[in-house]
């Protein structure tokens, strides 16, 4: 995923979470908010409570891979914040893919 497609700043995260629409399931919380761009931007968050840095980075890589594979199916012009929950710990890649694609 290119850097222009990533939400990094804390103020942007807070704005999307505060003003955006929430959809959730056992694995993820997904906040979405419209932007004025011709592409989507994504922010990914994995809590320290879920595991060490190696595990958290592995989760983020899986989520980025899912986003890249399904990018053409999503609405254009939105910001998404994806927060991983405890339910995602014991799921494989295919189950995470299904969960995330249903929410987005």
BADREN-758178 format. One record per residue: residue number from 1; residue in three letters; x, y, z of N, C-alpha, C in turn. Coordinates in Angstrom, 2 decimals. Each point is the difference from the previous one (the first is absolute). Last residue first. Example, Ala and Ser with C-alpha at 12.3 -4.5 7.8 and 13.67 -1.06 7.14 Angstrom:
# residues 2
+-----+------+---------+---------+---------+---------+---------+---------+---------+---------+---------+
: pos : code :      nX :      nY :      nZ :     caX :     caY :     caZ :      cX :      cY :      cZ :
+-----+------+---------+---------+---------+---------+---------+---------+---------+---------+---------+
:   2 :  SER :   12.85 :   -2.25 :    7.08 :    0.82 :    1.19 :    0.06 :   -0.77 :    1.09 :    0.73 :
:   1 :  ALA :    0.29 :   -5.72 :   -0.07 :   -0.89 :    1.19 :    0.00 :    0.90 :    1.20 :    0.00 :
+-----+------+---------+---------+---------+---------+---------+---------+---------+---------+---------+
***
This chain:
# residues 104
+-----+------+---------+---------+---------+---------+---------+---------+---------+---------+---------+
: pos : code :      nX :      nY :      nZ :     caX :     caY :     caZ :      cX :      cY :      cZ :
+-----+------+---------+---------+---------+---------+---------+---------+---------+---------+---------+
: 104 :  UNK :  -16.60 :   -3.61 :    5.13 :    0.28 :    1.12 :   -0.91 :   -0.92 :   -0.08 :   -1.20 :
: 103 :  UNK :   -0.31 :   -3.37 :    3.32 :   -0.17 :    1.29 :    0.66 :    0.18 :    1.17 :   -0.96 :
: 102 :  UNK :    0.67 :   -4.50 :   -1.48 :   -1.41 :    0.20 :    0.36 :   -0.22 :    1.37 :    0.64 :
: 101 :  UNK :    4.42 :   -1.38 :   -0.98 :   -0.73 :    0.35 :   -1.23 :   -1.49 :    0.20 :    0.26 :
: 100 :  UNK :    2.76 :   -1.46 :    3.57 :    0.31 :    1.39 :   -0.37 :   -0.77 :    0.41 :   -1.27 :
:  99 :  UNK :   -0.40 :   -4.51 :    1.58 :   -0.51 :    0.94 :    1.00 :    0.19 :    1.46 :   -0.46 :
:  98 :  UNK :    1.84 :   -3.48 :   -2.69 :   -1.47 :    0.02 :   -0.05 :   -0.57 :    1.03 :    0.96 :
:  97 :  UNK :    4.65 :   -0.70 :    0.14 :   -0.37 :    0.58 :   -1.28 :   -1.52 :    0.12 :   -0.11 :
:  96 :  UNK :    1.80 :   -2.31 :    3.65 :    0.17 :    1.45 :    0.15 :   -0.41 :    0.73 :   -1.27 :
:  95 :  UNK :    0.01 :   -4.66 :   -0.18 :   -1.09 :    0.46 :    0.88 :    0.10 :    1.51 :    0.23 :
:  94 :  UNK :    3.47 :   -2.05 :   -2.45 :   -1.25 :   -0.04 :   -0.76 :   -1.19 :    0.50 :    0.84 :
:  93 :  UNK :    4.36 :   -0.46 :    2.03 :   -0.06 :    1.10 :   -0.98 :   -1.35 :    0.05 :   -0.72 :
:  92 :  UNK :   -0.18 :   -2.29 :    4.79 :    0.99 :   -0.05 :   -1.07 :   -0.25 :    1.13 :   -1.00 :
:  91 :  UNK :   -1.11 :   -0.06 :    5.49 :   -0.53 :   -0.21 :   -1.35 :    1.12 :   -0.03 :   -1.02 :
:  90 :  UNK :    0.03 :    0.95 :    4.94 :    0.04 :   -1.42 :   -0.32 :   -0.56 :   -0.30 :   -1.40 :
:  89 :  UNK :    0.31 :    4.57 :    1.78 :    1.23 :   -0.70 :    0.39 :    0.07 :   -1.43 :   -0.50 :
:  88 :  UNK :   -3.62 :    3.45 :   -0.32 :    0.84 :   -0.25 :   -1.17 :    1.22 :   -0.85 :    0.32 :
:  87 :  UNK :   -3.25 :    1.65 :    3.27 :   -0.56 :   -1.08 :   -0.81 :    0.84 :   -0.35 :   -1.21 :
:  86 :  UNK :    0.91 :    3.76 :    2.99 :    0.48 :   -1.30 :    0.46 :   -0.51 :   -1.16 :   -0.83 :
:  85 :  UNK :    0.29 :    4.72 :   -2.50 :   -0.52 :   -0.43 :    1.29 :    0.53 :   -1.39 :    0.36 :
:  84 :  UNK :    1.39 :    4.56 :   -3.39 :   -0.06 :   -1.44 :    0.20 :   -0.46 :   -0.31 :    1.42 :
:  83 :  UNK :   -0.86 :    4.28 :   -3.49 :    0.52 :   -0.34 :    1.31 :   -0.21 :   -1.50 :    0.23 :
:  82 :  UNK :    0.03 :    3.95 :   -4.16 :   -0.25 :   -1.41 :    0.30 :    0.69 :   -0.32 :    1.31 :
:  81 :  UNK :   -1.83 :    4.43 :   -3.11 :    0.84 :   -0.37 :    1.13 :   -0.41 :   -1.42 :    0.38 :
:  80 :  UNK :   -0.59 :    3.27 :   -4.71 :   -0.35 :   -1.12 :    0.87 :    1.01 :   -0.12 :    1.12 :
:  79 :  UNK :   -2.05 :    3.67 :   -4.04 :    1.06 :   -0.31 :    0.95 :   -0.49 :   -1.11 :    0.89 :
:  78 :  UNK :   -1.55 :    1.37 :   -5.30 :   -0.28 :   -0.15 :    1.43 :    1.30 :   -0.19 :    0.77 :
:  77 :  UNK :   -1.05 :    0.17 :   -5.03 :   -0.16 :    1.29 :    0.68 :   -0.36 :   -0.13 :    1.45 :
:  76 :  UNK :   -1.30 :   -3.99 :   -3.29 :    1.10 :    0.95 :   -0.19 :   -0.31 :    1.28 :    0.76 :
:  75 :  UNK :   -1.52 :   -5.36 :    0.93 :   -0.45 :    1.32 :   -0.43 :    1.20 :    0.93 :   -0.09 :
:  74 :  UNK :    0.92 :   -5.28 :   -0.62 :   -0.40 :    0.97 :    1.00 :   -0.51 :    1.28 :   -0.63 :
:  73 :  UNK :    1.95 :   -3.96 :   -2.24 :   -1.37 :   -0.24 :    0.41 :   -0.54 :    1.07 :    0.95 :
:  72 :  UNK :    4.59 :   -0.29 :   -1.72 :   -0.91 :    0.39 :   -1.08 :   -1.46 :   -0.15 :    0.39 :
:  71 :  UNK :    3.62 :   -1.37 :    2.99 :   -0.10 :    1.46 :   -0.15 :   -1.03 :    0.42 :   -1.05 :
:  70 :  UNK :    1.75 :   -4.43 :    1.98 :   -1.41 :    0.33 :   -0.18 :   -0.25 :    1.48 :   -0.28 :
:  69 :  UNK :    4.43 :   -1.92 :    0.74 :   -0.67 :   -0.99 :   -0.85 :   -1.44 :    0.39 :   -0.32 :
:  68 :  UNK :    2.65 :    2.68 :    2.97 :    0.55 :    0.05 :   -1.36 :   -0.73 :   -0.96 :   -0.93 :
:  67 :  UNK :   -1.14 :   -0.07 :    4.60 :   -0.42 :    1.26 :   -0.62 :    0.49 :    0.08 :   -1.44 :
:  66 :  UNK :    1.46 :   -3.63 :    2.60 :   -1.43 :   -0.13 :   -0.29 :   -0.50 :    1.25 :   -0.72 :
:  65 :  UNK :    4.39 :    0.13 :    1.57 :   -0.12 :   -0.93 :   -1.12 :   -1.46 :   -0.19 :   -0.41 :
:  64 :  UNK :    0.95 :    2.53 :    3.83 :    0.41 :    0.72 :   -1.20 :   -0.13 :   -0.87 :   -1.24 :
:  63 :  UNK :   -0.80 :   -2.04 :    4.15 :   -1.07 :    0.94 :   -0.32 :    0.34 :    0.79 :   -1.26 :
:  62 :  UNK :    3.31 :   -2.90 :    1.73 :   -1.15 :   -0.76 :   -0.51 :   -1.12 :    0.93 :   -0.45 :
:  61 :  UNK :    3.71 :    1.94 :    2.13 :    0.35 :   -0.49 :   -1.34 :   -1.14 :   -0.78 :   -0.63 :
:  60 :  UNK :   -0.45 :    1.39 :    4.47 :   -0.11 :    1.13 :   -0.91 :    0.35 :   -0.40 :   -1.43 :
:  59 :  UNK :    0.55 :   -3.22 :    3.41 :   -1.43 :    0.30 :   -0.20 :   -0.17 :    1.14 :   -0.99 :
:  58 :  UNK :    4.36 :   -0.99 :    1.34 :   -0.50 :   -1.08 :   -0.84 :   -1.49 :    0.22 :   -0.31 :
:  57 :  UNK :    2.08 :    2.88 :    3.06 :    0.43 :    0.29 :   -1.36 :   -0.48 :   -1.06 :   -0.98 :
:  56 :  UNK :   -0.84 :   -0.69 :    4.58 :   -0.78 :    1.15 :   -0.49 :    0.38 :    0.35 :   -1.44 :
:  55 :  UNK :    2.47 :   -3.40 :    2.23 :   -1.37 :   -0.43 :   -0.29 :   -0.82 :    1.14 :   -0.59 :
:  54 :  UNK :    4.33 :    1.00 :    1.48 :    0.08 :   -0.91 :   -1.14 :   -1.40 :   -0.44 :   -0.42 :
:  53 :  UNK :    0.49 :    2.62 :    3.91 :    0.17 :    0.77 :   -1.22 :    0.05 :   -0.89 :   -1.25 :
:  52 :  UNK :   -2.64 :   -2.04 :    4.16 :    1.23 :    0.78 :   -0.09 :    0.11 :    0.65 :   -1.38 :
:  51 :  UNK :   -4.95 :   -1.00 :    1.92 :    1.25 :   -0.74 :   -0.14 :    1.20 :    0.93 :   -0.11 :
:  50 :  UNK :   -4.72 :    1.18 :    1.05 :   -0.16 :   -1.21 :   -0.80 :    1.29 :   -0.79 :   -0.14 :
:  49 :  UNK :   -0.49 :    4.33 :    2.20 :   -0.60 :   -1.05 :    0.82 :   -0.08 :   -1.33 :   -0.75 :
:  48 :  UNK :    1.38 :    4.18 :   -1.97 :    1.09 :   -0.70 :    0.68 :   -0.52 :   -1.15 :    0.85 :
:  47 :  UNK :   -2.76 :    1.69 :   -4.39 :    0.30 :    0.36 :    1.38 :    1.17 :   -0.81 :    0.56 :
:  46 :  UNK :   -1.16 :    1.69 :   -5.09 :   -0.01 :   -1.26 :    0.74 :    0.49 :    0.33 :    1.40 :
:  45 :  UNK :   -1.82 :    2.71 :   -4.84 :    0.42 :    0.04 :    1.40 :   -0.15 :   -1.38 :    0.63 :
:  44 :  UNK :    0.04 :    3.05 :   -5.04 :   -0.11 :   -1.30 :    0.65 :    0.55 :    0.12 :    1.40 :
:  43 :  UNK :   -2.06 :    3.10 :   -4.46 :    0.80 :    0.01 :    1.21 :   -0.24 :   -1.31 :    0.72 :
:  42 :  UNK :   -0.75 :    2.25 :   -5.34 :   -0.21 :   -1.00 :    1.04 :    0.94 :    0.24 :    1.17 :
:  41 :  UNK :   -2.51 :    2.39 :   -4.79 :    1.13 :    0.00 :    0.91 :   -0.35 :   -0.93 :    1.16 :
:  40 :  UNK :   -1.67 :    0.75 :   -5.57 :   -0.25 :   -0.26 :    1.42 :    1.28 :    0.11 :    0.79 :
:  39 :  UNK :   -1.28 :    2.79 :   -4.69 :    0.48 :   -1.30 :    0.49 :   -0.33 :   -0.13 :    1.48 :
:  38 :  UNK :   -0.66 :    3.99 :   -2.59 :   -0.43 :   -1.01 :   -0.98 :    0.48 :   -1.39 :    0.38 :
:  37 :  UNK :   -1.34 :    4.31 :    3.40 :    1.06 :   -0.51 :   -0.85 :   -0.56 :   -1.05 :   -0.96 :
:  36 :  UNK :   -1.83 :    2.57 :    4.01 :   -0.18 :    0.66 :   -1.30 :    1.07 :   -0.44 :   -1.00 :
:  35 :  UNK :   -2.45 :   -2.83 :    4.27 :    1.03 :    1.01 :   -0.24 :   -0.21 :    0.58 :   -1.39 :
:  34 :  UNK :   -3.02 :   -2.98 :    4.10 :    0.26 :    0.47 :   -1.36 :    1.16 :    0.99 :   -0.02 :
:  33 :  UNK :   -0.51 :   -4.05 :    3.59 :   -0.38 :    1.40 :   -0.15 :    0.36 :    0.43 :   -1.42 :
:  32 :  UNK :   -0.28 :   -4.63 :    3.74 :    0.15 :    0.55 :   -1.35 :   -0.54 :    1.42 :   -0.04 :
:  31 :  UNK :    1.78 :   -4.42 :    3.48 :   -0.59 :    1.33 :   -0.09 :    0.22 :    0.51 :   -1.41 :
:  30 :  UNK :    0.07 :   -5.03 :    2.59 :    0.35 :    0.77 :   -1.19 :   -0.79 :    1.31 :    0.04 :
:  29 :  UNK :    1.74 :   -4.54 :    3.17 :   -0.82 :    1.21 :    0.02 :    0.45 :    0.80 :   -1.22 :
:  28 :  UNK :    0.54 :   -5.62 :    0.92 :    0.41 :    1.36 :   -0.34 :   -1.05 :    1.03 :    0.39 :
:  27 :  UNK :   -0.34 :   -4.87 :    0.91 :    1.41 :    0.16 :   -0.32 :    0.45 :    1.45 :   -0.16 :
:  26 :  UNK :   -4.60 :   -1.57 :    0.90 :    0.86 :   -0.53 :    1.06 :    1.48 :    0.25 :   -0.24 :
:  25 :  UNK :   -3.19 :    3.50 :   -2.20 :   -0.28 :   -1.41 :    0.19 :    0.98 :   -0.51 :    1.06 :
:  24 :  UNK :   -2.02 :    5.13 :   -2.25 :    0.85 :   -0.88 :    0.79 :   -0.46 :   -1.45 :   -0.08 :
:  23 :  UNK :   -0.28 :    5.68 :   -1.72 :   -0.50 :   -1.35 :   -0.29 :    0.94 :   -0.94 :    0.73 :
:  22 :  UNK :   -1.14 :    5.71 :   -0.10 :    0.62 :   -1.20 :    0.57 :   -0.70 :   -1.25 :   -0.49 :
:  21 :  UNK :    0.87 :    5.42 :   -1.82 :   -0.97 :   -1.05 :    0.28 :    0.74 :   -1.25 :    0.46 :
:  20 :  UNK :    2.00 :    5.18 :    0.70 :   -0.30 :   -1.05 :   -0.97 :   -1.05 :   -0.99 :    0.46 :
:  19 :  UNK :    2.08 :    3.85 :    2.45 :   -1.05 :    0.39 :   -0.94 :   -0.46 :   -1.13 :   -0.93 :
:  18 :  UNK :    3.45 :   -0.60 :    3.49 :   -1.05 :    0.83 :    0.60 :   -1.17 :    0.24 :   -0.95 :
:  17 :  UNK :    3.87 :   -2.40 :   -1.45 :   -0.69 :   -0.77 :    1.04 :   -1.15 :    0.80 :    0.58 :
:  16 :  UNK :    2.76 :    2.11 :   -3.16 :   -0.74 :   -1.08 :   -0.65 :   -0.78 :   -0.81 :    1.03 :
:  15 :  UNK :    2.83 :    3.42 :    1.60 :   -1.11 :    0.57 :   -0.77 :   -0.84 :   -1.10 :   -0.63 :
:  14 :  UNK :    3.97 :   -1.23 :    2.30 :   -1.03 :    0.48 :    0.92 :   -1.21 :    0.55 :   -0.74 :
:  13 :  UNK :    3.77 :   -1.33 :   -2.53 :   -0.61 :   -1.15 :    0.64 :   -1.17 :    0.44 :    0.89 :
:  12 :  UNK :    2.63 :    3.37 :   -1.83 :   -0.84 :   -0.61 :   -1.03 :   -0.72 :   -1.23 :    0.55 :
:  11 :  UNK :    3.14 :    2.15 :    2.74 :   -1.18 :    0.86 :   -0.15 :   -0.95 :   -0.55 :   -1.06 :
:  10 :  UNK :    4.20 :   -2.15 :    0.70 :   -0.93 :   -0.25 :    1.10 :   -1.26 :    0.84 :   -0.14 :
:   9 :  UNK :    3.00 :   -1.58 :   -4.28 :   -0.01 :    0.99 :    1.06 :   -1.11 :   -0.26 :    1.01 :
:   8 :  UNK :    0.76 :   -2.69 :   -4.06 :    1.03 :   -0.17 :    1.02 :   -0.17 :    0.94 :    1.20 :
:   7 :  UNK :   -2.38 :   -2.63 :   -4.63 :   -0.30 :    1.03 :    0.99 :    0.99 :   -0.20 :    1.13 :
:   6 :  UNK :    0.45 :   -1.54 :   -5.39 :    0.05 :   -0.31 :    1.42 :   -0.36 :    1.23 :    0.84 :
:   5 :  UNK :    0.72 :   -0.48 :   -4.92 :   -1.23 :   -0.69 :    0.36 :   -0.09 :   -0.29 :    1.51 :
:   4 :  UNK :    3.83 :    1.96 :   -2.22 :   -1.10 :    0.96 :   -0.15 :   -1.34 :   -0.62 :    0.38 :
:   3 :  UNK :    4.11 :   -2.56 :   -0.03 :   -0.14 :    0.89 :    1.15 :   -1.15 :    0.98 :   -0.13 :
:   2 :  UNK :   -0.18 :   -4.90 :   -2.37 :    0.80 :    1.21 :   -0.11 :   -0.30 :    0.93 :    1.17 :
:   1 :  UNK :   -0.26 :   -5.48 :   -0.16 :   -0.85 :    1.17 :    0.00 :    0.90 :    1.24 :    0.00 :
+-----+------+---------+---------+---------+---------+---------+---------+---------+---------+---------+
***
